[in-house]
Each structure stands twice: as structure tokens, then as C-alpha cells.
Amino acid sequence: MSQQATTPEYERASSRRGSGDVIRVQRGGVDWRVCEGWQEGLLGPGSPDWFALEGEQAAVAVKVGYGRTTWRVVLPGCTVFAKVLDNARFLDRLKRRVIGDAAQREWQISQEAGARGVPVVPYVALGSRHGPSPRTVLLSEAVAGGVSLLEAWERDVEWMGRPNRRTAGADLIPAVARLFAAAHERGFVHRDAHPNNILVRASPTGEVEAIFVDVHAARVLRRPVSPEHAMESLAQLDQYFQRRATRTERLRFLRSYLARHRSGGRGGGDRAMERTYIETLGRAAVSHADRLARQRDRRLGRGGKYFSKLSLAGGWKATVALQVERRHVFPEADVPNWSLADWDGFLGPLLPTLADVRATGATFDHNGLHLELRRSRGFTKRLIATVRGTGHRRFFERCHRLRHRDVPGELILGYVEHRRAGLVDATMLIRPKRDETRQFDVAAQPGGYRDAQDRDHSR
């Protein structure tokens, strides 16, 4: 590899105050690592309680996930992002003991990546609170003028429409290609490379600069990334742009990446090598799409931003789809964008009225949705439904497994079940209101029903 390819040529992604040396301090039972020049602003008098930002007027939650919340906090003279990780749960504490604290790992990765010249948002402080309610907080300075790659693409490219796509992304595509090429040359693999984890901004020279954020899952190797692992990383990004970019734009990105990767940014190309990389990227994309589909399948069994579980009065429990986050999976125009509160407000008053409905297979429309109620008669049928899972539940899960793989299928928005003495005695399936103009046989779709019982439940 040439010296030019190994020499860092990126400045720090965000300007730091002071020399950047890390100092250790202890405040209020919290162990802190703080970059020099930030101590007074972050930990001085009048600074917020970083472990209880819910009551701070200057703090706004921008991302809420499982066991972690990211806050945007406006301080005098600057804005910082605080990622607070809650380690109070037993499994989190066990993981922390076995593989280390996630925030400390992300801090170390950021420090190592910055030392190698990989453009990452640098963290300026790390705090660890021990005791019965352990928490860690990771602070980073907001990047002035930075927006996510997804936001920049939608603003600068998608609004132009197809007639002008030939010149679209002229600055964004090579900037992101340079970011990945430089990272892979220096042994850095992000491993969660979606467009919301990449910031873009105009550099002081007027060029577009791309920067990695949220590097908790990244790996830092001792040698340049192999072509196979590099294509796996690019396949993640390609997965998100399959519906947002043309094939020509995606090919331009790959060619820009290869030109930078081979020649240190001087250009040049090898068509045979390009075809090899395209084939490798294609295999990696298929493998990544399969892993992504299996990951989405697992979300069917737990709450989150895509699906949620509700415990309702009278022994009813529901699993519903929250389709706002993945609108391309729900292209139907008549699908409501309901939040968890909307579902609670819909099902709460409705379910008590179903106690008088004794007929099995009863169907009715309510508030723009089509509902199908079934009851299990007899102890044996209730036991089988409880142990094996009801047909309604399997139908709901199969619908979304198909859609996770971009296979058309009838949309099921949710299912509800009622238990008595621990056994399922009633279930309800929730669809959009039936439109006779767009009916089709789901059983004929790939991966459709596997037994006659499921087919009966679809009617």
C-alpha cells in the first residue's frame, strides 16, 4: 500500500477545545473522563445533571432505544449530545461484567478511530455512576452544520426527481465513498452503516465532508479491511439506498469507492476488479438482507418502535404494528399511522363490548378497520391454541415475515388474544377495512400458508 494511502489526511471531525488530552475527575460519586478544555463547561457550577436529564429544560430526547436514550442539550456557547445508558437490568449488568461497558467501549473506539485519522464524531466526556442503579453517559459535541446523510439525500437529491438525477448527488456520493475508503484503509469497520449514522457537512474548503457517528458496534483492526468485510459494510449502506437511489447512483458510489481505495483518490480503474467487487457486493447484499429480515422477525415477539405489545383490561393482550417507522413495508394508502396511544385508545373501549359476542368467526368493521373474532370451544382446543399458538397469531407473524422479505401479502395490523385460567379462549385479527378491488390469494404467495387451519383463519 502506498504511503499516501496510509497517511491520515482528515482533520478531526469536530473542533475540540484545548489539546484533546483526557483527564480523570470524580464528582458526586461519578467517575469522569473529560477532554481538556471541557471540564468547566460540562461539570462546573450550573451544569446539568447528566444522569437525570428528564427534568432539564435545555435537554430534548432525540432518540429512545432499549436501555439507552440520546439527548440534545444546549449549553452556553455550545450544544452537546448525551447518550445515557441504563445498566440497572440484570442482563445489562451481566453483559457489562462479561464484555465490558458499552459506553466505555464506544469511547475507546472513538479515541482509536480519531488517532488513525478516521472521521468520527469525537466524544468529549464519559461518566460512569456505580451503585444500585448504575448508568453511564457519553457526551459528544454537536457538529456545526452537520445533517444526517438520509436528510441530505432527501433534501438535495430526491426532490429533484428523475429528469435531473444524472447530476444528483455529485457531492454526496464521492464524500461518502471517501469516508468508507479511508476507514477501510485504516482498519475501521462501522458495522451499523445506515444513513442516519453518517453526518455530512460543508468543510472549511467548501467540499462536502462525511463523518461517522454512533460507533458502538464498530471494529478497529490492526490491518486494512479485507475486500469481503469491506463489501459487507457497503452492503449495509446499499440496503438502505435500494429504494432511495437509482442503480446508476449506487454504481457511481462503488466506482468512487474503488477509485479512492486503489489509488489514494487519484482516480483510475480496472473493469475486471470492478466486476469482481460488484459480484462480491451482490452476495454480501443478499446475505445482509437475510440477516436483516431475521432480525425484524425477532421483533415480532417483543415491543419496540416497529411492533408493540399492549396489556388491556379483562385479560386481553394485543400485539400491533407501528408502521410509521417503516412506511415502505406498508404501501397501502388506507393504513392508519397509529401510535401506541392510538391503539390503546381504540382497543381499550372496544374489547369489553366483545364479551357478549359468542359466535365464533364473527366479523365486523369498526373505525376503518376490519375485525375478525374467533373463540376456542372446549378445554382441548383451548390447550392446543395455548401451546401451539393460535392461527391468528401465526397469520399475523407470517404476514410480516413475508413483508420483511419484500414479498407481497395481505396486511395484518395486529392480533389480540384473551386468556381465562391461563388458556386462550378468544382471539381477534385486525386488518385494514376490506377493499374488494384489491383482494388476492395470500396462500398462493411464496412462503404462504402451510396448513389448512391457517387458510381457514384467513377467511
C-alpha positions in Angstrom: 0.0 0.0 0.0 1.3 3.4 -0.9 2.4 5.9 1.8 -0.3 8.2 0.6 -3.0 5.6 1.3 -1.8 5.1 4.9 -1.2 8.8 5.9 -4.2 10.3 7.6 -5.4 13.3 5.7 -8.6 14.1 7.5 -8.8 16.6 10.3 -10.8 15.9 13.4 -14.5 15.7 12.6 -15.3 18.4 15.2 -13.1 21.1 16.6 -12.1 20.4 20.2 -11.3 22.9 22.9 -7.8 22.6 24.3 -5.3 20.0 23.3 -7.6 17.0 23.5 -5.8 15.3 26.4 -8.1 13.3 28.6 -8.2 14.0 32.4 -9.9 11.9 35.1 -12.0 13.5 37.8 -14.6 12.4 40.3 -17.7 14.4 41.0 -20.6 13.3 43.2 -19.7 9.6 43.1 -19.3 9.6 39.3 -16.0 8.7 37.6 -15.4 11.1 34.7 -13.0 11.1 31.7 -13.1 14.6 30.2 -11.2 16.1 27.3 -9.1 19.0 28.4 -10.9 22.3 28.0 -14.4 20.8 28.6 -14.3 20.2 32.3 -15.6 23.6 33.4 -18.4 23.7 30.8 -19.6 20.2 31.4 -19.0 19.7 35.1 -18.8 23.2 36.5 -21.4 25.1 38.5 -24.8 25.3 36.8 -24.1 22.2 34.6 -27.0 19.8 34.2 -27.4 16.5 36.0 -26.2 14.3 33.2 -27.9 11.2 34.7 -31.3 12.8 35.2 -31.9 14.9 32.1 -35.6 14.3 32.2 -36.0 17.4 34.3 -33.6 19.7 32.4 -35.3 22.4 30.3 -32.3 22.6 28.0 -32.4 18.8 27.2 -34.6 17.3 24.5 -34.7 13.5 23.9 -33.9 12.8 20.2 -33.7 9.0 20.2 -35.1 6.5 22.6 -34.0 2.8 22.4 -33.8 -0.3 24.5 -31.9 0.8 27.7 -30.5 4.0 26.1 -31.7 7.5 25.4 -29.9 10.2 23.4 -30.4 13.8 24.5 -29.7 17.1 22.8 -28.5 19.6 25.4 -28.0 23.3 24.7 -25.2 24.7 26.9 -23.8 28.3 27.0 -21.7 28.6 23.9 -22.2 25.0 22.5 -24.6 22.1 22.0 -23.8 18.6 23.1 -25.4 15.2 22.6 -25.6 12.9 25.7 -26.1 9.2 25.3 -27.3 7.8 28.6 -27.1 4.0 29.1 -29.2 2.4 31.8 -27.4 -0.7 33.3 -29.9 -1.4 36.1 -31.4 -4.5 34.5 -29.8 -7.8 35.4 -29.0 -8.8 31.8 -27.4 -5.5 31.2 -25.3 -5.7 34.3 -24.3 -9.3 33.3 -23.2 -8.2 29.8 -21.3 -5.3 31.3 -19.4 -7.6 33.6 -18.7 -10.2 30.8 -17.9 -8.0 27.8 -17.4 -4.6 29.4 -19.4 -1.4 29.5 -20.9 -0.4 26.1 -20.3 3.3 26.6 -16.6 2.8 27.6 -16.2 0.6 24.5 -17.6 3.2 22.3 -15.4 5.9 23.9 -12.3 3.7 23.2 -13.3 3.0 19.6 -13.8 6.7 19.0 -10.4 7.6 20.5 -8.7 4.9 18.4 -10.5 5.9 15.2 -9.6 9.5 15.7 -6.0 8.6 16.3 -5.9 6.8 13.0 -7.5 9.7 11.1 -10.9 8.2 10.6 -13.6 10.9 10.5 -15.7 10.2 13.6 -17.6 12.5 15.9 -15.3 12.7 18.9 -16.6 12.2 22.4 -15.6 14.9 24.9 -16.6 13.2 28.2 -17.5 9.8 29.6 -19.2 9.4 33.0 -19.8 6.2 35.0 -22.0 6.1 38.0 -21.8 2.9 40.1 -24.1 1.6 42.8 -27.6 0.0 42.9 -28.6 2.0 39.7 -25.5 2.0 37.5 -25.6 4.3 34.5 -23.1 5.6 32.0 -23.3 8.8 29.9 -21.3 9.6 26.8 -21.1 13.2 25.7 -20.2 14.5 22.2 -20.1 18.0 20.7 -22.7 18.7 18.0 -21.2 19.0 14.6 -21.8 22.6 13.3 -23.8 22.4 10.1 -24.0 18.6 10.1 -27.1 16.7 9.0 -27.6 13.0 8.5 -26.9 11.5 5.1 -30.5 10.5 4.8 -31.7 14.1 5.4 -29.2 15.5 3.0 -30.1 12.9 0.3 -33.8 13.6 0.6 -33.2 17.4 0.6 -30.7 17.6 -2.2 -31.4 14.6 -4.4 -34.9 13.0 -4.1 -36.7 16.3 -4.6 -35.1 16.8 -8.0 -36.9 13.9 -9.5 -35.8 11.5 -12.2 -35.3 14.0 -15.0 -32.4 15.6 -13.1 -31.0 12.5 -11.4 -27.9 12.5 -13.7 -26.3 15.3 -11.8 -27.9 14.5 -8.4 -25.6 13.5 -5.5 -22.5 14.9 -7.3 -21.0 16.0 -3.9 -22.6 13.5 -1.6 -21.6 10.3 -3.4 -17.8 10.9 -3.6 -17.8 12.3 0.0 -19.3 9.2 1.5 -17.1 7.0 -0.8 -14.0 8.8 0.6 -15.2 8.2 4.2 -15.6 4.4 3.7 -12.4 4.0 1.7 -10.4 5.9 4.3 -11.9 4.0 7.1 -11.3 0.6 5.5 -7.7 1.5 4.6 -7.1 2.3 8.2 -8.7 -0.9 9.6 -12.0 0.6 10.7 -15.4 -1.1 10.1 -18.5 0.6 11.3 -20.9 -2.4 11.2 -24.0 -0.3 11.5 -23.6 1.7 8.4 -27.1 3.2 7.7 -27.6 6.8 6.5 -28.6 8.1 9.9 -25.2 7.1 11.3 -23.4 9.3 8.8 -23.3 13.1 9.1 -22.4 15.3 6.1 -21.5 19.0 6.2 -19.5 21.5 4.2 -15.9 21.6 5.1 -13.9 24.8 5.5 -12.6 24.4 1.9 -16.2 24.2 0.6 -16.1 20.4 -0.1 -18.7 18.0 1.4 -17.3 16.1 4.4 -18.8 12.9 5.7 -18.4 11.8 9.3 -19.3 8.6 11.2 -21.4 8.7 14.4 -22.7 6.0 16.8 -19.7 3.8 16.6 -20.6 1.4 19.4 -20.7 -1.6 17.1 -17.6 -0.7 15.1 -14.4 -2.8 14.9 -10.8 -1.4 14.7 -8.4 -3.9 13.1 -4.6 -4.0 13.0 -4.6 -4.2 9.2 -6.6 -2.8 6.3 -10.1 -4.3 6.0 -10.3 -7.3 3.6 -12.4 -6.9 0.4 -15.0 -9.4 1.8 -15.5 -7.5 5.0 -15.5 -4.2 3.2 -18.3 -5.3 0.9 -20.3 -6.5 3.9 -20.0 -2.9 5.3 -21.0 -1.3 2.0 -23.9 -3.8 1.6 -25.5 -2.3 4.8 -25.5 1.1 3.2 -26.6 -0.2 -0.1 -29.6 -1.9 1.6 -30.9 1.4 2.7 -30.5 3.1 -0.7 -32.1 0.4 -2.8 -35.4 2.3 -2.6 -33.8 5.8 -2.4 -31.3 5.8 -5.2 -31.1 4.5 -8.8 -28.8 1.7 -9.8 -26.7 4.2 -11.7 -26.1 6.2 -8.5 -25.3 3.1 -6.5 -22.8 2.1 -9.1 -21.2 5.6 -9.1 -20.7 5.2 -5.4 -19.0 1.9 -5.8 -16.7 3.2 -8.6 -15.8 6.2 -6.5 -15.0 4.0 -3.5 -12.9 1.7 -5.6 -11.0 4.6 -7.2 -10.2 6.0 -3.9 -9.4 2.6 -2.3 -7.0 1.6 -5.1 -5.2 4.8 -5.9 -5.4 7.1 -2.8 -8.0 9.3 -4.6 -6.1 9.8 -7.8 -8.6 8.0 -10.0 -8.1 5.2 -12.4 -10.0 1.9 -12.7 -9.9 -1.7 -13.5 -13.0 -3.1 -15.1 -12.2 -6.7 -14.1 -11.7 -5.7 -10.5 -14.9 -3.7 -10.6 -16.9 -6.6 -11.8 -15.4 -8.8 -9.0 -16.3 -6.2 -6.4 -19.8 -5.9 -7.8 -20.3 -9.7 -7.6 -18.9 -9.7 -4.0 -21.2 -6.8 -3.1 -24.2 -8.6 -4.6 -23.5 -11.7 -2.4 -23.0 -9.5 0.6 -26.2 -7.6 0.0 -28.2 -10.9 -0.2 -26.6 -12.1 3.0 -27.2 -8.8 4.8 -30.9 -8.6 3.6 -31.4 -12.1 5.0 -29.9 -11.2 8.4 -32.0 -8.0 8.5 -35.2 -10.0 7.8 -34.4 -12.4 10.6 -33.7 -9.5 12.9 -37.0 -7.9 12.0 -38.8 -11.3 12.6 -37.5 -11.4 16.1 -39.0 -8.0 16.8 -42.5 -9.6 16.3 -42.1 -11.2 19.7 -41.2 -8.1 21.7 -42.0 -4.4 21.9 -40.1 -1.7 20.1 -40.5 1.0 17.5 -41.9 -1.4 14.8 -44.2 -3.6 16.9 -45.6 -3.1 20.4 -47.4 -5.2 23.0 -50.4 -4.0 25.0 -51.9 -5.4 28.2 -55.5 -4.4 28.4 -58.3 -4.8 31.0 -60.2 -8.0 31.3 -57.3 -10.4 30.4 -56.8 -9.1 26.9 -53.3 -8.8 25.3 -52.5 -7.3 21.9 -49.6 -7.2 19.5 -49.9 -4.3 17.0 -47.8 -3.0 14.1 -46.4 0.6 14.4 -46.0 1.3 10.7 -44.8 4.9 10.8 -41.1 3.9 11.0 -41.1 1.5 8.0 -43.6 3.0 5.6 -42.2 1.2 2.6 -43.4 -2.1 4.2 -47.0 -0.6 4.4 -47.6 1.0 1.0 -51.4 0.7 1.3 -52.9 4.1 1.3 -55.7 3.2 3.8 -53.4 2.0 6.6 -53.6 4.3 9.6 -50.4 5.7 11.1 -51.4 4.9 14.6 -49.1 5.3 17.6 -49.2 3.1 20.7 -51.5 5.6 22.4 -53.9 5.4 19.4 -54.0 1.6 19.6 -54.7 1.8 23.3 -57.5 4.3 22.8 -59.0 2.1 20.1 -58.8 -1.3 21.8 -59.5 -0.2 25.4 -63.2 0.7 24.9 -63.8 -1.9 22.2 -62.7 -5.2 23.9 -65.2 -5.1 26.8 -68.0 -5.0 24.3 -66.9 -8.3 22.8 -67.9 -10.3 25.9 -71.5 -10.5 24.5 -70.3 -11.8 21.1 -70.5 -15.5 21.4 -70.5 -16.5 17.8 -67.1 -17.8 16.5 -65.9 -16.4 13.2 -67.8 -13.1 13.8 -66.5 -10.2 11.6 -67.3 -6.5 11.7 -65.9 -3.2 10.6 -65.1 -0.6 13.3 -63.3 2.8 12.9 -61.9 2.0 9.5 -60.6 -1.5 10.5 -61.9 -4.9 9.7 -62.0 -7.2 12.8 -62.4 -11.0 13.0 -63.3 -12.6 16.3 -62.8 -16.4 16.9 -63.4 -18.4 20.1 -62.0 -21.7 21.2 -64.6 -24.2 22.3 -63.7 -26.8 24.8 -60.7 -27.5 27.0 -58.7 -29.5 24.4 -59.0 -26.8 21.7 -58.0 -24.1 24.2 -55.0 -26.1 25.4 -53.8 -26.7 21.8 -54.3 -23.0 20.9 -52.2 -22.0 24.0 -49.4 -24.5 23.4 -49.2 -24.4 19.7 -50.2 -20.8 19.1 -53.4 -19.6 17.6 -54.0 -19.4 13.9 -54.5 -15.7 14.2 -51.1 -15.3 15.8 -49.4 -17.4 13.1 -51.2 -15.5 10.4 -50.0 -12.1 11.8 -46.4 -13.3 12.1 -46.4 -14.9 8.6 -47.8 -11.7 7.1 -44.9 -9.6 8.5 -42.2 -12.3 7.7 -43.3 -12.0 4.1 -43.1 -8.2 4.1 -39.8 -8.2 5.8 -38.5 -10.0 2.7 -40.4 -7.6 0.3 -42.9 -10.4 -0.6 -46.4 -9.1 -1.2 -49.0 -10.3 1.2 -52.3 -9.3 2.8 -51.6 -6.8 5.6 -52.5 -7.7 9.2 -52.2 -4.8 11.6 -52.4 -6.8 14.8 -53.9 -9.6 16.7 -55.5 -9.8 20.2 -56.0 -12.8 22.5 -57.9 -13.4 25.7 -56.9 -15.9 28.3 -59.0 -17.5 31.0 -57.4 -19.7 33.6 -54.2 -19.4 31.7 -55.6 -20.8 28.4 -56.5 -18.9 25.3 -60.2 -18.8 24.7 -60.7 -16.0 22.2 -58.6 -14.2 19.5 -59.2 -11.3 17.2 -57.4 -10.4 14.0 -57.1 -6.8 12.8 -56.9 -5.8 9.2 -57.4 -2.6 7.2 -61.0 -2.3 6.2 -61.6 -4.7 3.3 -61.4 -3.3 -0.2 -62.9 -5.8 -2.7 -60.9 -4.2 -5.5 -57.5 -5.4 -4.1 -58.2 -8.9 -2.9 -55.7 -11.7 -3.7 -54.9 -15.2 -2.5 -52.2 -14.9 0.1 -51.9 -18.7 0.2 -50.5 -18.6 -3.3 -47.7 -16.2 -2.3 -44.2 -17.5 -1.7 -44.0 -18.7 1.9 -47.8 -18.6 2.3 -49.9 -20.8 4.5 -48.6 -24.2 5.4 -51.7 -25.8 6.7 -55.4 -25.8 6.2 -56.1 -24.3 9.6 -54.3 -21.1 8.7 -56.2 -20.9 5.5 -59.5 -21.2 7.4 -58.5 -18.3 9.7 -57.8 -16.0 6.7 -61.4 -16.2 5.6 
